[in-house]
């Protein structure tokens, strides 16, 4: 069983609940508050040796990343974050030295997005550093934007270059919270996801939730400079399609809105790229140089 098989299994075991209109499967859950207003809820756990190497990144950057990945999930739902709950497992013997720097890294980013660190839990143990953040947010003007709204013919746009995040972006990226809110002023967003597993894999996630397929246009995928610097035998495009933790947004819009957004580029400091079109037939395809073929996404999946 792989990670995504496990997620599907969890969803099959999870009964519907009136207080949880959106449960496992999207970038955030949505719960109904007592006043009837939905709240976005997301959580991510980061482990030393899997999501970061503490000896290389340092605790401050690790703390920043722990907050950033959750902010990115709120952005993927088009929401506005407001409160965080942080739980950490600190290695014994280094707890005091790590705790303060972790907090500084988290707090610096949280303050920049108006987020209060509202609580959590701290423990020490014999293993490596573990950081878990749970983040709450309010939906944006279009409500919670899910993965299941893409339609055949819709354009898939991304908010920036992709690939090579292992060279530093996965630690230092700026979550696209402000951009996701601003985009809602310019177009109706049908579906959205943040690129954490790789463009191809995350496009497939949207396809599976929306009941459609997609063709990725290799000649139009923006490739980050970092992807050209890697020398592991993969092409820059392969890195752009399959590297995880870019944390750019990928979102589906009507083709007329997509063409207008790409032409006018209405968000200052942000360049939007048309990278795919959704299809009525199932499957994921790559088109390069006028030739189209079926592909299997190569993004990261945690082994089980």
matplotlib code that plots the C-alpha trace (Angstrom):
import matplotlib.pyplot as plt

x = [0.0, 1.4, 0.7, -2.1, -3.7, -3.7, -5.4, -8.1, -8.5, -9.0, -11.6, -13.5, -13.5, -14.6, -18.3, -19.9, -20.5, -22.7, -19.9, -17.3, -18.5, -15.0, -12.9, -9.8, -8.7, -8.3, -5.5, -7.6, -10.6, -13.6, -15.5, -18.6, -18.3, -21.1, -22.4, -22.7, -19.5, -17.0, -13.4, -10.4, -8.2, -4.9, -2.0, 1.4, 4.1, 7.8, 10.4, 14.2, 15.7, 12.5, 11.4, 14.6, 18.1, 18.4, 22.2, 22.1, 19.0, 19.2, 16.2, 15.2, 14.6, 12.9, 10.5, 9.8, 9.1, 6.8, 4.7, 5.0, 3.7, 0.5, 0.1, 0.4, -2.4, -4.7, -3.6, -4.6, -8.1, -8.2, -8.4, -7.0, -5.1, -5.6, -4.4, -1.8, -1.3, 2.3, 3.4, 7.1, 9.2, 12.6, 15.7, 16.8, 20.0, 19.3, 15.8, 16.5, 18.8, 16.4, 13.1, 13.9, 15.2, 12.3, 9.8, 11.6, 11.4, 7.7, 6.8, 8.6, 6.5, 3.3, 3.5, 3.9, 0.5, -1.4, -1.3, -1.4, 0.4, -2.5, -1.2, 0.3, 2.4, 6.1, 7.9, 11.4, 12.4, 15.3, 14.6, 15.1, 13.3, 9.5, 7.4, 3.7, 1.6, -2.2, -3.4, -6.9, -8.2, -11.3, -12.5, -11.9, -14.6, -15.3, -15.6, -13.4, -11.9, -11.7, -9.8, -13.1, -14.3, -12.2, -14.2, -13.2, -11.8, -10.6, -7.1, -4.6, -2.4, 0.5, 1.9, 5.7, 8.6, 9.0, 11.7, 14.9, 13.3, 15.8, 18.4, 16.7, 13.2, 11.6, 12.9, 12.6, 9.5, 6.9, 3.4, 1.0, -1.7, -1.9, -1.8, -4.6, -6.9, -6.0, -6.8, -10.3, -10.9, -10.0, -11.6, -13.8, -11.5, -12.9, -10.3, -6.9, -4.0, -0.5, 2.3, 3.8, 4.0, 5.1, 3.1, 2.2, 1.1, -0.8, -2.5, -3.6, -5.0, -7.2, -8.2, -9.2, -11.3, -12.9, -13.6, -11.6, -8.2, -5.6, -2.9, 0.3, 2.1, 5.8, 6.8, 4.8, 5.8, 8.0, 11.3, 13.1, 16.8, 17.5, 16.2, 18.8, 21.5, 20.8, 23.0, 21.2, 20.4, 16.9, 16.1, 15.0, 11.5, 11.4, 12.3, 9.7, 7.0, 8.0, 10.0, 7.9, 7.8, 7.7, 4.6, 3.4, -0.4, -2.0, -5.6, -8.3, -10.3, -12.6, -10.4, -11.6, -10.6, -7.3, -6.4, -7.2, -5.2, -2.1, -2.4, -3.0, -1.0, -3.1, -1.3, 1.8, 5.0, 3.3, 3.6, 0.9, 1.6, -0.8, 0.5, -2.4, -5.9, -8.5, -10.0, -13.3, -11.4, -9.6, -5.8, -2.8, -0.9, 2.2, 2.4, 5.8, 6.7, 3.2, 3.5, 1.2, 1.8, 0.3, 2.5, 2.6, 3.4, 6.8, 6.1, 7.1, 5.0, 5.9, 6.6, 4.4]
y = [0.0, 3.4, 6.8, 7.7, 4.2, 4.7, 8.2, 6.6, 3.9, 6.4, 8.3, 5.0, 4.5, 8.0, 8.5, 11.7, 14.3, 17.4, 19.4, 18.3, 19.2, 18.7, 15.9, 14.0, 14.3, 18.0, 20.4, 21.4, 20.1, 22.4, 22.3, 24.2, 26.5, 26.9, 30.0, 28.0, 29.5, 27.0, 27.0, 25.6, 23.2, 21.7, 19.9, 18.8, 16.8, 17.3, 14.8, 15.1, 13.1, 13.1, 16.7, 18.4, 17.6, 19.5, 19.6, 21.3, 23.5, 24.6, 24.9, 28.4, 27.4, 24.2, 26.2, 28.5, 25.6, 23.9, 27.0, 27.6, 24.2, 24.7, 28.3, 26.9, 24.5, 27.3, 29.2, 26.2, 26.4, 30.2, 31.0, 33.4, 31.9, 33.1, 30.6, 27.9, 25.0, 23.6, 20.3, 19.4, 16.3, 17.6, 15.4, 15.0, 16.9, 19.6, 20.6, 24.0, 25.1, 23.9, 25.1, 28.9, 28.9, 26.8, 29.2, 32.2, 30.7, 29.9, 33.2, 35.3, 33.7, 33.6, 37.3, 38.1, 36.5, 37.6, 34.2, 33.7, 30.7, 29.8, 26.6, 23.2, 20.7, 20.1, 16.8, 15.4, 11.9, 9.8, 10.3, 13.1, 16.4, 16.2, 19.3, 19.3, 22.4, 22.6, 25.8, 27.3, 29.7, 31.5, 30.7, 33.5, 35.3, 32.2, 29.8, 26.8, 26.1, 22.3, 20.0, 18.6, 21.5, 21.2, 20.8, 19.5, 22.4, 24.3, 25.7, 24.8, 27.7, 27.8, 30.7, 30.2, 28.2, 24.6, 22.0, 21.8, 22.8, 20.5, 23.2, 25.5, 26.5, 23.8, 25.5, 29.2, 29.5, 32.2, 30.6, 32.0, 33.1, 36.7, 35.7, 33.1, 35.8, 38.3, 35.8, 35.5, 39.1, 38.4, 35.0, 32.3, 29.5, 26.0, 24.0, 24.6, 22.7, 23.5, 21.7, 19.6, 16.2, 17.5, 19.1, 15.8, 14.1, 17.1, 17.6, 13.9, 14.5, 17.2, 15.0, 12.1, 14.4, 16.1, 13.0, 14.1, 13.9, 16.4, 17.1, 18.8, 21.0, 20.4, 23.3, 25.7, 24.4, 27.0, 25.4, 27.0, 27.8, 25.3, 22.5, 23.2, 23.0, 19.4, 16.7, 13.5, 12.3, 13.8, 16.6, 20.0, 19.3, 16.0, 17.9, 20.5, 17.8, 15.5, 17.4, 17.9, 20.9, 23.7, 25.0, 27.0, 27.0, 25.2, 26.2, 25.5, 28.3, 28.7, 28.9, 32.5, 33.5, 31.6, 33.4, 36.8, 36.1, 35.0, 38.0, 40.7, 39.2, 41.1, 40.2, 42.4, 40.4, 37.2, 35.5, 33.0, 30.1, 27.9, 24.4, 22.1, 21.7, 19.3, 16.6, 14.7, 11.4, 9.9, 9.9, 12.1, 13.0, 15.0, 16.9, 18.1, 19.2, 18.3, 14.7, 13.5, 10.4, 9.0, 9.5, 8.3, 11.0, 10.7, 12.8, 11.8, 9.4, 8.3, 4.6, 2.5]
z = [0.0, -1.0, 0.7, -1.7, -1.4, 2.3, 2.0, -0.2, 2.4, 5.2, 3.1, 2.6, 6.4, 7.2, 7.7, 6.6, 9.4, 9.5, 11.2, 8.6, 5.1, 3.7, 5.2, 4.1, 0.5, -0.2, 0.9, 4.0, 5.8, 6.4, 9.6, 10.5, 13.4, 15.9, 14.1, 10.9, 9.3, 7.9, 9.1, 7.1, 9.0, 7.9, 9.5, 8.4, 10.3, 9.4, 10.2, 10.4, 7.6, 5.5, 5.1, 6.2, 7.4, 10.7, 10.6, 7.2, 7.5, 11.1, 13.4, 12.4, 8.7, 9.8, 12.0, 9.0, 6.7, 9.2, 9.2, 5.5, 4.3, 6.3, 5.0, 1.5, 2.2, 3.3, 0.1, -2.0, -0.6, -1.3, 2.4, 5.0, 7.9, 11.5, 14.1, 14.5, 17.0, 17.1, 18.5, 18.6, 19.6, 20.5, 20.7, 24.3, 25.1, 22.5, 23.4, 24.9, 22.1, 19.4, 20.8, 20.8, 17.2, 16.0, 17.5, 16.0, 12.5, 12.9, 14.5, 11.8, 9.0, 11.1, 11.9, 8.2, 7.5, 10.6, 12.2, 16.0, 17.4, 19.7, 21.4, 21.0, 22.8, 23.4, 24.3, 24.3, 23.1, 22.0, 18.3, 15.8, 15.6, 14.7, 14.1, 13.6, 12.9, 12.7, 11.0, 11.0, 8.4, 7.0, 3.5, 0.9, -1.1, -3.3, -0.3, 0.1, -3.3, -3.7, -6.1, -7.6, -9.7, -12.9, -16.1, -19.5, -21.5, -18.4, -18.3, -15.6, -14.6, -12.3, -10.3, -11.0, -12.2, -11.1, -10.3, -8.3, -5.0, -3.2, -3.7, -1.2, -2.3, -0.2, 2.9, 1.9, -0.3, 0.3, 0.6, -2.1, 0.4, -0.8, -4.4, -4.0, -2.4, -5.1, -7.9, -6.7, -7.6, -11.2, -12.1, -10.8, -9.7, -10.4, -8.6, -6.9, -5.3, -4.1, -5.8, -3.0, -4.8, -8.2, -11.0, -12.8, -9.6, -8.3, -11.7, -11.5, -8.0, -9.4, -12.3, -10.0, -7.8, -10.8, -12.8, -15.9, -17.5, -18.5, -21.1, -19.8, -22.4, -21.9, -24.0, -21.7, -18.3, -16.6, -15.5, -12.5, -12.8, -10.1, -12.2, -14.8, -12.1, -11.1, -12.6, -11.7, -15.2, -15.3, -17.8, -16.4, -17.7, -15.8, -12.6, -13.3, -13.7, -10.8, -8.1, -5.0, -2.6, -5.2, -3.3, -6.3, -6.9, -9.8, -10.5, -13.0, -14.7, -17.7, -20.8, -21.5, -18.0, -18.4, -21.6, -20.1, -16.9, -19.0, -21.3, -18.6, -15.7, -13.2, -9.9, -9.4, -8.9, -10.1, -13.6, -14.5, -16.9, -18.8, -18.4, -19.1, -20.3, -18.8, -20.9, -21.0, -21.1, -18.1, -18.0, -17.8, -21.0, -21.9, -25.2, -26.4, -29.9, -31.1, -30.0, -27.2, -24.9, -21.7, -18.6, -15.1, -12.5, -10.8, -7.7, -4.2, -2.2, 1.3, 1.4, 3.6]

ax = plt.figure().add_subplot(projection="3d")
ax.plot(x, y, z, "-o")
ax.set_aspect("equal")
plt.show()
